[in-house]
Amino acid sequence: MSRLSLFAFVLTCAAACRPSPQPASPAAAATESATDAAAGGLTPAASGRSAKREAVETTVFHLHKFLQRIGVERDTYTRDGAGDLEAKASFGFQDRGSQVTLAAAFRLGPDGLPRDYQAWGRTSRMSTIDERVTREADGSFTQSRVGEAPVHATPPAAYVIASGYAPILAQDLLLRAWVARGRPATMTLLPAATVTIEARGKQEYEVEGKRVTLEHVSVRGLVWGREDAWLDDAGRLVAVVTRDAEFDHFEAAREGFVALLPELVSRAGADGVAWLSEVGRSALQGSAGLVALVGADLVDGTGRATVRDAVVVYDGEKIVAAGPRASTPIPAGAATIEVPGSTILPGLWDMHAHVQQVEQGAAYLAAGVTTVRDLGNILEFVTGIRDTIDAGQGLGPRILVSGIVDGDGPRALGTVRIKTREDIAPVLDRLKRAGCLEVKLYSSIAPSLVRAIAEGAHRRGMRVVGHVPEGMNVLEAIAAGYDGVSHVTFLFDPLFAPGEAAKLSREARGRRIADADLEKAPLAQVIRAFASKKVMLDDTLALFELMNHTADENARREPGLAKLPRELRGLFDGSSPAQAALDGAIFERYLAMVGELHRAGVPIVAGTDISVPGHSLHRELELYVQAGLSPMAAIQAATSVPARVMGLHKQVGTIEPGKRADLVIVAGDPIADIRNVRKVTKVVARGRMYDPAELWRIAEFTP
């Protein structure tokens, strides 16, 4: 990943950037008025000029990922004798064994206008930042980033420099400025973008035994999509629910308000789905009743040959007829839509999704993805979105939830944990009650517990899938009861003796994979184990392609990279030129392994792990054809095969009478050229037709 510009700095009138003293308790924070806060001694002109730097305010934010506390940010405000105000952030957390730390400093002059801003450090396990913004004598600004040409800009009256989720100090400054300026609908992002802030109402909460009122606001333009933030009565940031530089759930709460985070995350999800449903009306096309699609070719997902000049009829959420025009009558009263030169496919599946923001729902639908399997989330967040969509009150694909479970240790992820045998039954019961179809095991589960977890899950009618835990290899995981494995990379672990890989250099590890013979042990044994037990693989090839090739090569292979929202551009730098040859050879082994597994009868299902949202699902199918699958088999890997392995083949996955009306219409013939799956012209989900171009715009992508 590249450096992501992850800092928001509001540069506006003096009042906008005057932080207020931290009150003694959260209750006091929620009741202190904005007027009292402004009088708290932060106006340089009112303070006089002292010879010493004066401490003005200290604020602590507790940082969380998937509602699990991972670190802290400490913000300090001081003023020097010349009247300059300096705000500094020290931000740090540990994520799955990696330390992520950064620092930022903001300096304002006596007039309240900025003098300087700089930030340096890590913004995620895979991204760094080193940038500086300085104010020139003429009032313009210069933004400098390591490795990039300086950018010069003359700002308007109120503006923001850079964007992103961290440090929290930057968001606090932004929202204080928004309140001070009278809550404008938009503020300008330099050099040419906009941040939008919308009030979403006030609610009362109980904090430390007292009732406090917090204002909920949504912010767009700092990260991809909406952030949700809550302010106290003085306009200071109390909590933010967002995503980090890896698309993962990220939350921060001011000291004293941490206990509110689960409720705030739930509110953020519900409000986001409601918002997306409102704006999504603009993408609806046609009626919701009886509809006949006429004149396209039909690839029904069963594996049967393409039907030329076909008719597909659906009534509400059900398909009622599908076949050649000559033998498929169109019911009286049906709305007829002519679609010549197109191909009708079953709605596509993404079998490795993480629905961590509502905009993803629009992006998935725009790409023709009508069902996703969520493989790791905050359970209450994703089940709330699932249930809202299932009730017909939201916009997005159907969500099948796999409850993620991890063990203990520095690399553990999420809030649902199994540490001992005694934990197994209550955790599995909780997931079953939540409607999870699967248990996804993550990397820190103790290998000694895997078999017992699998047996317990199977007794409850749930499958067991996911990562191969540390201390096991994929053969051991299959023997212990795995029904499916995520990521093709785990299939190469048996090349290394226990503990050996960690002792080898990156090049030595990569060379062993690149030179591996799939027809010899241990990889031939891996293929036989998958085939004999029909263990499913969601390989996420599109993700590893982005990681194993250079940025220039990625741009050539994945055209969706050119259509990303501004906040996501430059997301995948990929392999360095020095490593490109070896990394490319490693990826070729991954590709060959998927082809061999398919030929052995292993169920291969298309999944992306987000990657380039929406677009990477199309890339998965293109890669399957490169791996040796026929275009028909590639399409089935995203339609009928996932429906079958998830036990839903009687409801969905093919275009047949009685099945769900989930359809994709693409220009051209994807059997002749699989790349035509990218040319989505219409999407039907739950019997409602959508315009993909409008859905892409809602998701902030270039259509």
GUZA-656279 format. One record per residue (C-alpha): residue in one letter; x, y, z. Coordinates in steps of 0.25 Angstrom, whole numbers, padded with zeros to 4 digits, always signed. Example, Ala and Ser with C-alpha at 12.3 -4.5 7.8 and 13.67 -1.06 7.14 Angstrom:
2
A+0049-0018+0031S+0055-0004+0029
% end
This chain:
703
M+0000+0000+0000S+0004+0014-0002R+0005+0026+0007L-0010+0030+0010S-0012+0044+0013L-0019+0043+0026F-0019+0056+0033A-0030+0067+0034F-0026+0081+0037V-0036+0092+0037L-0030+0105+0034T-0041+0116+0037C-0044+0128+0046A-0037+0128+0060A-0050+0123+0067A-0051+0111+0058C-0037+0105+0063R-0038+0109+0078P-0039+0096+0086S-0046+0097+0099P-0040+0092+0113Q-0043+0077+0116P-0054+0077+0127A-0052+0069+0139S-0062+0058+0136P-0070+0054+0124A-0083+0059+0130A-0077+0073+0131A-0072+0071+0117A-0086+0069+0112T-0092+0081+0119E-0082+0092+0117S-0086+0102+0107A-0078+0106+0095T-0078+0120+0100D-0071+0116+0113A-0062+0107+0105A-0057+0119+0096A-0055+0127+0109G-0046+0116+0114G-0033+0123+0111L-0029+0119+0097T-0031+0132+0090P-0017+0137+0088A-0021+0152+0089A-0028+0150+0102S-0016+0142+0108G-0005+0152+0107R+0009+0148+0104S+0017+0140+0114A+0031+0136+0113K+0028+0121+0116R+0020+0111+0108E+0007+0109+0115A-0001+0096+0115V-0015+0099+0111E-0022+0085+0109T-0019+0070+0109T-0029+0060+0103V-0028+0045+0102F-0035+0037+0092H-0035+0021+0093L-0034+0015+0080H-0041+0002+0076K-0042-0008+0064F-0054-0016+0063L-0058-0011+0077Q-0045-0017+0083R-0036-0007+0090I-0023-0006+0082G-0016+0007+0086V-0017+0022+0090E-0016+0036+0085R-0011+0047+0094D-0014+0061+0089T-0007+0073+0096Y-0009+0088+0093T+0001+0098+0098R+0003+0113+0095D+0016+0120+0095G+0020+0134+0099A+0018+0140+0084G+0004+0135+0085D+0005+0123+0075L-0003+0111+0079E+0002+0097+0076A-0006+0085+0076K+0001+0071+0076A-0004+0057+0074S+0003+0045+0078F-0004+0033+0072G-0001+0018+0074F-0007+0004+0074Q-0003-0010+0072D-0011-0018+0061R-0008-0033+0060G+0006-0032+0065S+0010-0020+0057Q+0012-0006+0064V+0006+0006+0057T+0010+0019+0062L+0010+0033+0057A+0011+0048+0061A+0006+0060+0056A+0007+0075+0060F-0002+0087+0056R+0003+0101+0059L-0006+0114+0059G-0001+0128+0060P-0007+0139+0069D-0018+0142+0058G-0023+0128+0059L-0018+0124+0045P-0008+0113+0043R+0007+0114+0042D+0011+0100+0040Y+0006+0085+0040Q+0014+0072+0039A+0011+0058+0041W+0020+0045+0040G+0020+0031+0044R+0011+0019+0040T-0004+0019+0038S-0006+0004+0037R+0002-0008+0037M+0004-0006+0022S+0005+0009+0020T+0013+0021+0024I+0013+0036+0023D+0023+0047+0024E+0017+0061+0020R+0017+0075+0023V+0009+0088+0020T+0015+0101+0022R+0008+0115+0020E+0016+0125+0011A+0017+0140+0013D+0006+0143+0003G-0004+0134+0010S-0003+0122+0001F+0001+0108+0005T+0011+0098+0001Q+0009+0083+0003S+0021+0074+0003R+0021+0059+0003V+0033+0050+0002G+0035+0045-0012E+0025+0054-0018A+0026+0068-0024P+0021+0080-0015V+0007+0085-0017H+0004+0099-0016A-0010+0105-0013T-0017+0118-0009P-0029+0114+0000P-0043+0120+0001A-0048+0126+0015A-0049+0112+0021Y-0043+0099+0016V-0037+0086+0020I-0023+0081+0017A-0022+0066+0014S-0032+0055+0019G-0033+0042+0026Y-0037+0035+0039A-0024+0039+0047P-0020+0045+0056I-0033+0048+0064L-0028+0061+0067A-0030+0066+0053Q-0044+0061+0053D-0046+0068+0066L-0041+0081+0060L-0049+0080+0048L-0062+0078+0055R-0059+0089+0065A-0057+0098+0053W-0070+0093+0047V-0078+0097+0060A-0071+0111+0061R-0074+0114+0046G-0089+0112+0048R-0089+0097+0043P-0088+0099+0028A-0092+0088+0019T-0078+0087+0013M-0064+0091+0015T-0053+0091+0004L-0042+0081+0004L-0029+0085-0003P-0026+0085-0014A-0039+0082-0020A-0049+0074-0012T-0060+0076-0002V-0064+0070+0012T-0078+0069+0015I-0084+0070+0029E-0098+0066+0033A-0105+0067+0046R-0112+0054+0049G-0119+0057+0062K-0117+0057+0077Q-0118+0046+0087E-0117+0044+0102Y-0107+0034+0107E-0104+0030+0121V-0089+0032+0125E-0084+0029+0138G-0097+0029+0144K-0102+0043+0138R-0110+0046+0126V-0103+0054+0115T-0107+0059+0101L-0098+0056+0089E-0100+0061+0075H-0098+0051+0064V-0092+0056+0051S-0088+0049+0038V-0075+0053+0031R-0072+0050+0016G-0059+0053+0009L-0049+0049+0020V-0049+0034+0017W-0056+0026+0006G-0071+0028+0010R-0077+0033+0023E-0071+0034+0036D-0080+0036+0048A-0076+0045+0060W-0082+0050+0073L-0080+0063+0079D-0083+0068+0093D-0090+0081+0095A-0077+0089+0094G-0075+0084+0080R-0063+0075+0084L-0061+0061+0078V-0066+0050+0088A-0065+0038+0078V-0063+0034+0064V-0067+0021+0057T-0060+0020+0044R-0050+0011+0036D-0035+0011+0036A-0025+0010+0024E-0028-0005+0023F-0043-0004+0022D-0045-0009+0036H-0055-0004+0046F-0048+0006+0054E-0054+0014+0066A-0048+0024+0076A-0055+0030+0089R-0050+0041+0098E-0046+0037+0112G-0059+0034+0120F-0068+0031+0108V-0062+0017+0104A-0074+0009+0109L-0083+0016+0099L-0075+0010+0087P-0084-0002+0085E-0097+0006+0085L-0091+0016+0076V-0086+0006+0066S-0100+0000+0065R-0106+0014+0063A-0096+0017+0052G-0099+0004+0044A-0114+0006+0045D-0113+0021+0041G-0104+0018+0030V-0113+0007+0024A-0125+0017+0025W-0117+0028+0018L-0112+0019+0007S-0127+0014+0005E-0131+0029+0003V-0120+0033-0007G-0122+0019-0014R-0135+0023-0019S-0129+0030-0030A-0123+0017-0036L-0136+0010-0037Q-0141+0007-0051G-0155+0002-0056S-0166-0004-0048A-0165-0014-0036G-0176-0024-0042L-0176-0033-0054V-0164-0031-0063A-0160-0038-0076L-0145-0036-0081V-0145-0039-0096G-0135-0042-0107A-0122-0044-0099D-0114-0057-0098L-0116-0065-0085V-0105-0072-0077D-0113-0078-0066G-0102-0083-0057T-0106-0098-0058G-0094-0100-0068R-0104-0102-0080A-0100-0096-0093T-0104-0081-0095V-0118-0079-0099R-0119-0069-0111D-0130-0059-0112A-0136-0062-0099V-0147-0057-0090V-0146-0056-0074V-0158-0052-0067Y-0159-0049-0052D-0170-0045-0043G-0166-0037-0031E-0154-0046-0024K-0157-0058-0032I-0153-0063-0046V-0165-0069-0053A-0160-0072-0067A-0147-0073-0074G-0143-0079-0088P-0143-0076-0103R-0152-0065-0108A-0159-0075-0117S-0164-0084-0106T-0165-0075-0094P-0178-0067-0094I-0178-0053-0088P-0190-0052-0078A-0200-0041-0081G-0198-0028-0073A-0183-0030-0072A-0174-0018-0074T-0165-0022-0086I-0150-0018-0086E-0143-0020-0099V-0128-0024-0096P-0122-0029-0110G-0107-0030-0111S-0106-0033-0096T-0105-0046-0087I-0113-0049-0075L-0105-0056-0063P-0110-0060-0049G-0106-0049-0039L-0092-0051-0035W-0086-0055-0021D-0074-0049-0014M-0070-0060-0004H-0060-0052+0003A-0066-0039+0007H-0065-0030+0019V-0077-0020+0019Q-0071-0010+0028Q-0078+0002+0022V-0091+0005+0015E-0085+0010+0002Q-0079-0004+0000G-0094-0008-0003A-0095+0001-0014A-0082-0003-0020Y-0085-0018-0019L-0099-0016-0026A-0092-0007-0037A-0083-0018-0040G-0094-0028-0041V-0092-0035-0028T-0105-0038-0021T-0100-0047-0010V-0088-0046-0001R-0082-0055+0010D-0077-0046+0021L-0064-0053+0027G-0061-0044+0038N-0068-0032+0045I-0074-0026+0057L-0085-0036+0059E-0096-0026+0064F-0092-0017+0052V-0093-0027+0041T-0105-0034+0046G-0112-0021+0047I-0109-0017+0033R-0113-0031+0028D-0126-0031+0035T-0130-0017+0030I-0127-0021+0016D-0134-0034+0017A-0146-0026+0022G-0146-0018+0009Q-0142-0005+0016G-0128-0004+0012L-0119-0004-0001G-0109-0014-0003P-0107-0029-0006R-0112-0040+0003I-0102-0043+0014L-0098-0057+0019V-0091-0055+0032S-0079-0064+0036G-0076-0060+0051I-0061-0058+0053V-0055-0064+0065D-0041-0063+0069G-0032-0067+0081D-0023-0059+0090G-0009-0052+0088P-0004-0040+0081R-0009-0044+0067A-0023-0047+0071L-0034-0039+0064G-0049-0036+0067T-0057-0037+0080V-0062-0051+0079R-0051-0060+0086I-0050-0075+0089K-0038-0077+0099T-0042-0090+0106R-0051-0102+0103E-0061-0096+0113D-0062-0084+0103I-0067-0092+0091A-0081-0095+0094P-0085-0081+0098V-0078-0075+0087L-0084-0084+0077D-0098-0083+0083R-0097-0068+0082L-0093-0069+0067K-0104-0078+0064R-0114-0069+0071A-0109-0057+0062G-0112-0065+0049C-0098-0068+0045L-0097-0079+0035E-0082-0082+0038V-0071-0080+0048K-0059-0073+0043L-0046-0077+0050Y-0035-0066+0051S-0020-0068+0052S-0019-0068+0068I-0028-0079+0071A-0021-0090+0079P-0019-0102+0069S-0023-0111+0081L-0037-0105+0080V-0040-0106+0066R-0045-0120+0065A-0055-0118+0077I-0059-0105+0071A-0062-0111+0057E-0070-0123+0064G-0078-0113+0072A-0081-0104+0060H-0085-0116+0051R-0095-0121+0062R-0101-0107+0061G-0102-0108+0046M-0091-0097+0044R-0079-0099+0035V-0065-0096+0039V-0056-0088+0030G-0045-0077+0030H-0030-0075+0033V-0021-0087+0037P-0017-0084+0051E-0003-0081+0055G+0004-0094+0059M-0004-0103+0049N-0003-0105+0034V-0015-0106+0024L-0014-0122+0024E-0016-0122+0039A-0027-0112+0038I-0035-0120+0028A-0033-0133+0037A-0038-0125+0049G-0051-0122+0041Y-0050-0110+0033D-0061-0108+0022G-0054-0097+0015V-0041-0089+0014S-0039-0074+0011H-0027-0070+0003V-0018-0078-0006T-0006-0075+0002F-0009-0084+0013L-0008-0096+0003F+0007-0094+0002D+0010-0095+0017P+0013-0110+0017L+0026-0106+0008F+0032-0102+0021A+0035-0110+0034P+0029-0104+0047G+0035-0091+0050E+0044-0091+0038A+0038-0080+0030A+0040-0070+0041K+0055-0073+0041L+0057-0071+0026S+0059-0058+0018R+0047-0053+0010E+0054-0057-0003A+0057-0071+0002R+0042-0073+0006G+0038-0067-0008R+0047-0075-0016R+0043-0088-0009I+0028-0085-0013A+0032-0080-0027D+0040-0093-0030A+0030-0103-0024D+0025-0114-0032L+0010-0116-0030E+0011-0131-0035K+0020-0135-0023A+0018-0135-0008P+0014-0128+0000L+0006-0119-0010A+0000-0131-0017Q-0004-0136-0004V-0011-0123-0001I-0019-0124-0014R-0023-0138-0011A-0028-0134+0003F-0036-0123-0003A-0042-0132-0013S-0045-0144-0005K-0053-0136+0006K-0058-0126-0004V-0053-0114+0004M-0056-0101-0002L-0046-0090-0005D-0048-0075-0006D-0034-0072-0012T-0035-0057-0013L-0026-0057-0025A-0029-0043-0029L-0024-0038-0015F-0011-0045-0017E-0009-0041-0031L-0009-0026-0026M+0001-0030-0015N+0010-0037-0024H+0012-0027-0036T+0016-0013-0037A+0007-0001-0037D+0009+0001-0052E+0006-0014-0055N-0006-0014-0045A-0012-0002-0053R-0011-0010-0066R-0017-0022-0060E-0028-0016-0052P-0036-0004-0059G-0044-0002-0047L-0032+0005-0040A-0034+0017-0049K-0049+0018-0044L-0046+0018-0029P-0051+0030-0020R-0041+0041-0017E-0039+0035-0003L-0034+0022-0008R-0026+0026-0020G-0012+0020-0019L-0016+0009-0009F-0008-0002-0015D+0006+0001-0018G+0008-0014-0019S+0022-0020-0021S+0035-0012-0022P+0042-0013-0035A+0053-0020-0029Q+0044-0031-0024A+0035-0031-0036A+0041-0043-0043L+0041-0053-0031D+0027-0048-0026G+0021-0050-0040A+0027-0064-0040I+0020-0066-0027F+0007-0062-0032E+0008-0071-0044R+0009-0083-0034Y-0004-0078-0027L-0011-0077-0041A-0006-0091-0044M-0011-0097-0031V-0025-0091-0033G-0025-0098-0047E-0020-0111-0041L-0031-0111-0030H-0042-0108-0040R-0038-0120-0049A-0038-0128-0037G-0052-0125-0034V-0050-0115-0022P-0061-0105-0021I-0054-0092-0024V-0062-0079-0020A-0060-0065-0024G-0056-0055-0013T-0048-0042-0012D-0045-0039+0002I-0050-0025-0002S-0038-0021-0011V-0043-0012-0021P-0058-0011-0017G-0067-0018-0027H-0057-0018-0038S-0048-0029-0032L-0059-0039-0033H-0059-0037-0048R-0044-0039-0048E-0045-0052-0040L-0053-0058-0052E-0043-0053-0062L-0032-0059-0053Y-0040-0072-0053V-0040-0073-0068Q-0024-0070-0068A-0023-0082-0058G-0030-0091-0068L-0045-0091-0064S-0054-0089-0076P-0062-0076-0076M-0075-0084-0072A-0067-0090-0060A-0062-0076-0056I-0076-0071-0056Q-0081-0082-0048A-0070-0080-0037A-0078-0067-0035T-0092-0072-0036S-0096-0087-0035V-0084-0092-0028P-0085-0083-0016A-0100-0085-0015R-0098-0100-0014V-0087-0100-0004M-0095-0090+0005G-0107-0099+0004L-0116-0089-0003H-0116-0095-0017K-0131-0097-0017Q-0133-0082-0015V-0122-0075-0023G-0110-0077-0032T-0117-0080-0045I-0127-0074-0054E-0139-0084-0053P-0154-0082-0049G-0156-0081-0035K-0142-0076-0032R-0139-0062-0026A-0139-0050-0036D-0125-0047-0035L-0120-0044-0049V-0108-0037-0056I-0109-0031-0070V-0096-0029-0077A-0092-0024-0091G-0086-0034-0100D-0083-0049-0098P-0075-0053-0086I-0074-0067-0091A-0067-0062-0103D-0058-0052-0094I-0059-0053-0079R-0055-0038-0078N-0069-0035-0083V-0074-0038-0068R-0069-0024-0065K-0079-0017-0075V-0091-0017-0065T-0103-0009-0071K-0114-0013-0062V-0115-0021-0048V-0127-0027-0042A-0127-0030-0027R-0139-0035-0020G-0147-0032-0032R-0143-0017-0033M-0135-0012-0045Y-0124-0002-0043D-0115+0006-0051P-0101+0002-0049A-0095+0016-0053E-0104+0023-0042L-0100+0013-0032W-0085+0015-0035R-0087+0030-0033I-0094+0027-0020A-0082+0019-0016E-0073+0031-0020F-0066+0023-0031T-0065+0028-0046P-0075+0020-0053
% end
